[in-house]
Amino acid sequence: MVGKIQVKELEEIRKMGIDPYAHRFERTNSIKEVIENYSNVKPGEKIENVNISIAGRIRSKRGHGKLSFAHIEDFTGKIQVFVGADNVSEKEYKLFSKLNIGDIMGVEGGIIKTMKGELSILVKKLTLLTKSIKSLPSEWYGLKDEEIRYRKRYLDILMNPEVKDMIVKKHLFWKSMRDFFISKEFIEVYTPALENTTGGADAKPFVTHHNALDIDVYLRISCGELWQKKLLVAGFEKIFELGRIFRNEGIDPEHAQDYNQLEYYWGYADYTDSMKLVEELYKYVAEKTFGTLKFKIHDFDVDMGKKWEIYDFTEEIKKYSGIDINKTSLKECLKKLDELKIDYDKKTINLERAIDNLWKYCKRKLVGPGFIINHPVLLSPLAKKKTDNPNLVERFQVILGGTEAGNGYSELNDPIDQAKRFEEQAKLREAGDEEAQMYDEEFVEALEYGMPPASGFGVSDRLFSLLMDKSIRECTTFPLMKPDKNQ
């Protein structure tokens, strides 16, 4: 509900001939700059021969006769302001009396430091920039209800500094990743988000209709994997894309439906080259974003500065479930899934999904940092087979705190082999597996012109959420919500 008192004050301010919603305000400094520039001012000292202009939201306000105090806050910090009846016009002092916590104002004036050592602005002129007509939540209690926090994320950010800090860290996270690849002479590219066929991952896509072409299209489930490989065919050798991808899957602490992902493709390299590059990348990003290589992830202590482990996919599943995936059957896998109380879709389950579900259980036991390697072909339709064992592929996944935190491989560039694997995926889709990959004839044709040997890798917002030790939903600036029926 809109506050009746605030609306009344709004009307009174308009009657004073003041626009409560200003067009602009010229600032000389951010609040952080003022604090830094005048940090050497002594308690009790006053500097009036300067004209500092700052703006921000009122976060506290109190009055003592002809002298009033407030704290205003901008993006960089908070500072106290003194508004004295003898220092501003009568109209301005009356205006200030009608302002509340939550209003946004600009002030001009000099510097004063209180005897208690608090740097403040001695206001000579004040300007109302925006009148708030809804009261902010209590600064002491903030927002605690998760539903309200996500639905009114702007208030959550405003009242909870750690959420704002998280958003800044996420900016540093992706910036450092982009900077890393540019420093390695990779070229950033941009590929379609709408596709005729989805590719590059095992995931259920969102479907929408393209009115101009009168066709159904899919929102991409990878960050341009097949498009980037076409660029390798075209002669590019080191490329990456950072963008949004979309997966129509369930919500849990590690999965979102709309999130950021970076993928790179590196011509003439294989998965062992990528493992070295990825380890260097993760350490660089961790240092630039968090200033440390040591993290608490899912109650595990993970030190990315230590030697990274190498885990064998088959051996780890056998170790923690007793199943040898090279000799197992669907019946045996389902029996084990039931025994371990692992949920699965009984209508669409197949051997591929059963093994994948077993792996998701077993990976929780691995602390990392490390790489899981030696995946079976049936779980990796886009990876190159190993020369010493054609049942396995040259693939790796990053493991941090029992969770997959990145996926890469030596890229399959044999068009005949790729076509066969797409055919197998198509059969799985026909049998009801909505996450199986689609047959992409245009991609197979591109491979027929020749793609050099290459390695690729993808990493998403999940890595950031793991390093924050929070759910991916909590680390999303504006999580998708159902419409509020009470609105």
RAWO-V346478 format. One record per pair of residues at least 24 apart in sequence whose ideal C-beta (glycine too) atoms are under 8 Angstrom apart, sorted by the first residue. I is the first residue (numbers start at 1). GAP is how many residues later the second one is. D is the distance in whole Angstrom. If there is no record, write none. Layout:
[[I GAP D] [I GAP D]]
//
This chain:
[[2 131 5] [2 132 6] [3 130 6] [3 131 6] [3 132 6] [6 94 7] [6 125 7] [6 126 7] [6 127 4] [6 128 7] [6 129 7] [7 126 6] [9 89 5] [9 91 7] [9 122 7] [10 121 5] [10 123 6] [12 86 6] [13 82 7] [13 85 6] [13 115 7] [13 118 7] [16 75 7] [16 78 7] [16 79 7] [18 77 6] [18 110 6] [19 109 8] [20 108 6] [20 110 7] [20 111 4] [21 108 8] [21 109 6] [21 110 7] [22 84 8] [22 105 7] [22 106 7] [22 107 5] [22 108 7] [25 28 8] [25 30 5] [25 81 4] [25 102 6] [25 104 6] [26 27 6] [27 26 5] [27 27 6] [27 28 6] [27 79 7] [28 24 6] [28 25 4] [28 26 7] [29 24 7] [29 25 6] [30 24 7] [30 44 6] [30 45 7] [30 46 4] [30 47 7] [31 25 6] [31 41 8] [31 42 7] [31 43 5] [31 45 5] [31 46 4] [31 47 7] [31 48 5] [32 44 4] [32 45 5] [33 43 7] [34 45 6] [34 77 8] [34 85 8] [34 87 7] [35 42 6] [35 44 7] [35 84 6] [38 73 5] [38 75 8] [38 81 6] [39 80 8] [41 70 6] [41 72 5] [41 78 6] [42 71 7] [43 70 5] [43 71 7] [43 72 5] [43 73 7] [43 74 5] [44 69 7] [44 70 8] [44 71 5] [45 67 7] [45 68 6] [46 64 7] [46 65 7] [46 66 5] [46 67 8] [46 76 7] [47 63 5] [47 64 4] [47 65 7] [48 62 4] [48 74 7] [49 61 7] [50 60 5] [50 61 6] [51 57 6] [51 58 7] [51 59 7] [51 73 8] [52 56 7] [52 57 6] [52 58 7] [52 59 7] [52 69 6] [53 53 7] [53 54 7] [53 55 5] [54 25 7] [54 52 7] [54 53 6] [54 67 7] [55 49 7] [55 50 7] [55 51 4] [55 52 7] [55 74 6] [56 48 7] [56 49 8] [57 45 7] [57 46 7] [57 47 5] [57 101 8] [58 41 6] [58 42 7] [58 43 5] [58 44 7] [58 45 5] [58 46 7] [58 47 6] [59 42 6] [59 80 7] [60 41 6] [60 79 8] [61 38 7] [61 39 7] [61 40 6] [63 34 8] [68 25 8] [68 28 6] [68 29 8] [70 26 8] [70 29 8] [72 33 7] [72 35 7] [79 40 7] [79 41 7] [79 42 6] [80 34 8] [80 38 6] [80 39 7] [80 40 4] [80 41 7] [81 26 5] [81 28 8] [81 39 6] [81 40 4] [81 42 5] [82 30 7] [82 38 6] [82 39 7] [82 40 5] [82 41 6] [83 24 8] [83 40 5] [83 43 6] [84 38 8] [84 39 7] [87 35 7] [87 36 6] [87 37 6] [88 35 6] [88 36 7] [88 37 6] [88 38 6] [92 33 7] [92 34 5] [95 31 7] [95 33 6] [96 30 6] [99 29 7] [99 32 8] [100 32 7] [100 35 8] [101 34 8] [101 35 6] [101 38 8] [102 30 4] [102 32 7] [102 33 6] [102 34 5] [103 25 7] [103 27 7] [103 28 6] [103 29 5] [104 24 8] [104 25 5] [104 26 4] [104 28 7] [105 24 6] [147 334 8] [150 323 8] [150 329 5] [150 331 6] [151 330 5] [151 333 6] [153 324 7] [153 325 5] [153 326 8] [166 302 6] [166 304 8] [166 309 6] [167 310 6] [169 120 6] [169 121 7] [169 295 8] [169 299 7] [170 291 8] [170 294 6] [170 305 7] [170 307 8] [172 116 6] [172 117 5] [173 112 6] [173 116 5] [173 291 5] [173 294 8] [174 68 6] [174 86 6] [174 88 8] [176 108 7] [176 109 5] [176 112 4] [176 113 6] [177 65 7] [177 85 6] [177 104 7] [177 108 5] [177 282 8] [178 64 6] [178 84 8] [179 109 8] [180 101 6] [180 104 5] [180 105 7] [181 59 5] [181 81 8] [181 83 6] [184 54 7] [184 93 8] [185 53 6] [186 52 4] [186 53 6] [186 54 5] [186 78 6] [186 80 8] [187 49 7] [187 51 7] [187 52 5] [187 53 8] [188 51 8] [188 52 6] [188 53 7] [188 54 7] [189 35 7] [189 39 7] [189 42 6] [189 47 8] [189 50 5] [189 51 7] [189 52 5] [190 34 8] [190 51 6] [190 53 7] [191 29 8] [191 32 8] [191 33 3] [191 36 4] [191 37 6] [191 50 6] [191 52 8] [192 28 7] [192 32 7] [192 35 7] [193 26 6] [193 27 5] [193 50 7] [193 51 7] [193 53 8] [194 24 7] [194 25 7] [194 26 7] [195 24 8] [195 25 5] [197 241 4] [197 242 7] [197 243 5] [198 24 8] [198 239 7] [198 240 6] [199 26 6] [199 27 4] [199 183 8] [199 238 6] [199 239 7] [199 241 5] [199 244 7] [200 24 8] [200 25 3] [200 26 6] [200 63 8] [200 182 7] [200 258 8] [201 24 7] [201 46 8] [201 236 8] [202 233 5] [202 234 7] [202 235 6] [203 44 4] [203 45 8] [203 46 6] [203 232 6] [204 43 7] [204 44 5] [204 45 6] [204 230 5] [204 231 6] [205 41 7] [205 42 7] [205 43 6] [206 40 5] [206 41 8] [206 42 5] [206 51 8] [219 26 8] [219 27 4] [220 25 6] [220 26 7] [221 24 6] [221 25 7] [221 26 5] [222 39 7] [222 41 7] [222 236 7] [223 38 4] [223 39 6] [223 40 4] [223 235 6] [224 39 7] [225 38 6] [225 40 8] [225 157 7] [225 231 7] [225 233 7] [226 214 6] [226 217 5] [228 35 7] [228 37 5] [228 228 7] [229 36 6] [229 182 6] [229 214 7] [229 217 7] [229 218 8] [229 222 6] [229 225 7] [229 227 8] [230 213 7] [230 216 5] [231 34 8] [232 33 6] [232 35 6] [232 179 8] [232 219 5] [232 220 6] [232 222 5] [233 213 5] [233 214 7] [233 216 6] [233 217 7] [233 218 5] [236 31 7] [237 29 7] [237 30 4] [237 31 7] [237 215 8] [238 26 8] [238 27 8] [238 28 6] [238 29 7] [239 25 7] [239 26 5] [240 24 4] [240 25 7] [245 215 8] [251 222 7] [253 212 8] [253 218 4] [253 219 7] [253 220 7] [254 149 6] [254 208 6] [254 211 8] [254 217 8] [254 218 6] [255 217 7] [256 205 7] [256 216 5] [256 217 7] [256 220 6] [256 223 8] [257 223 7] [258 222 7] [259 201 6] [259 202 4] [259 203 8] [259 213 7] [259 217 7] [260 200 6] [260 201 5] [261 197 6] [261 198 7] [261 199 4] [261 200 7] [262 196 7] [262 197 6] [262 198 8] [263 193 6] [263 194 7] [263 195 4] [263 196 8] [264 192 6] [264 193 6] [265 146 7] [265 189 6] [265 190 8] [265 191 4] [266 188 6] [266 189 5] [266 190 7] [267 185 5] [267 186 7] [267 187 5] [268 184 6] [268 185 6] [268 186 7] [269 184 8] [269 185 6] [269 186 4] [270 114 8] [270 124 6] [270 140 4] [270 183 7] [270 185 5] [271 102 8] [271 123 4] [271 124 6] [271 125 5] [271 137 6] [271 138 5] [271 139 5] [271 184 5] [273 182 6] [274 122 7] [274 134 5] [274 135 8] [274 181 4] [274 182 8] [274 183 5] [275 96 6] [275 121 5] [275 133 8] [277 180 8] [278 118 8] [278 120 7] [278 128 6] [278 130 7] [278 179 6] [278 181 8] [279 29 6] [279 90 8] [282 87 7] [282 116 7] [282 124 8] [282 181 8] [286 181 7] [289 175 8] [289 178 7] [290 177 6] [295 105 8] [295 106 8] [295 171 8] [295 172 5] [295 174 7] [296 173 5] [297 103 6] [297 104 3] [297 105 8] [297 106 7] [297 169 5] [297 170 7] [297 172 6] [298 103 4] [298 104 5] [298 105 7] [298 168 8] [298 171 7] [300 67 5] [300 68 8] [300 101 4] [300 102 6] [301 66 8] [302 65 6] [302 66 6] [302 67 6] [302 98 6] [302 99 5] [303 66 7] [304 65 5] [304 96 8] [306 63 7] [308 60 8] [308 61 5] [308 62 5] [308 63 6] [309 57 8] [309 59 7] [309 60 7] [309 61 3] [309 62 7] [309 90 8] [310 60 6] [310 61 6] [310 63 6] [311 55 6] [311 59 6] [311 60 7] [311 61 5] [311 62 7] [311 88 6] [312 60 8] [312 61 7] [312 62 5] [313 46 7] [313 59 6] [313 60 7] [313 61 5] [313 62 5] [313 63 7] [314 60 6] [314 62 8] [316 43 8] [316 46 5] [316 47 7] [316 49 8] [316 50 7] [316 56 7] [317 38 7] [317 41 5] [317 42 6] [317 45 5] [319 43 7] [320 41 7] [320 42 4] [320 45 5] [321 37 5] [321 40 7] [321 41 6] [323 35 6] [325 30 5] [325 33 8] [325 51 6] [326 50 8] [326 65 7] [328 27 8] [330 24 6] [333 24 8] [333 25 6] [347 85 6] [348 83 7] [348 84 4] [348 85 5] [348 86 7] [350 78 6] [350 81 7] [350 83 6] [351 27 7] [352 26 5] [352 27 6] [352 76 7] [352 81 8] [353 80 7] [353 82 8] [355 24 7] [363 36 7] [363 39 6] [363 40 7] [363 41 7] [364 38 4] [364 39 8] [365 37 7] [366 33 5] [366 36 6] [367 32 8] [367 34 7] [367 35 7] [368 30 7] [368 31 4] [368 32 5] [368 33 6] [368 34 8] [369 29 7] [369 30 7] [369 31 6] [370 28 8] [370 29 5] [371 25 5] [371 26 7] [371 27 6] [371 28 7] [372 24 7] [372 25 5] [372 27 6] [372 32 8] [377 44 8] [378 46 8] [380 29 7] [381 31 8] [381 40 4] [381 41 7] [381 43 7] [381 44 5] [381 56 6] [382 27 7] [382 29 7] [382 30 6] [382 36 8] [382 39 8] [382 55 8] [383 26 4] [383 27 6] [383 28 7] [383 29 6] [384 25 7] [384 26 4] [384 27 6] [384 28 5] [384 29 7] [384 30 8] [384 69 8] [385 27 8] [385 32 8] [398 61 8] [398 65 8] [400 63 8] [400 66 6] [401 65 6] [403 59 7] [403 63 6] [404 58 8] [405 54 7] [405 57 6] [405 58 5] [405 61 6] [406 51 6] [406 52 7] [406 53 4] [406 57 7] [407 50 7] [407 51 6] [407 52 8] [408 47 6] [408 48 6] [408 49 3] [408 50 7] [409 46 7] [409 47 7] [410 43 7] [410 44 8] [410 45 5] [411 40 7] [411 42 8] [411 43 5] [411 44 6] [411 45 5] [413 34 6] [413 37 8] [413 38 4] [413 39 7] [413 40 6] [413 41 7] [414 33 7] [415 29 5] [415 30 8] [415 32 4] [415 33 5] [418 25 8] [418 26 6] [418 29 6] [419 25 5]]
//
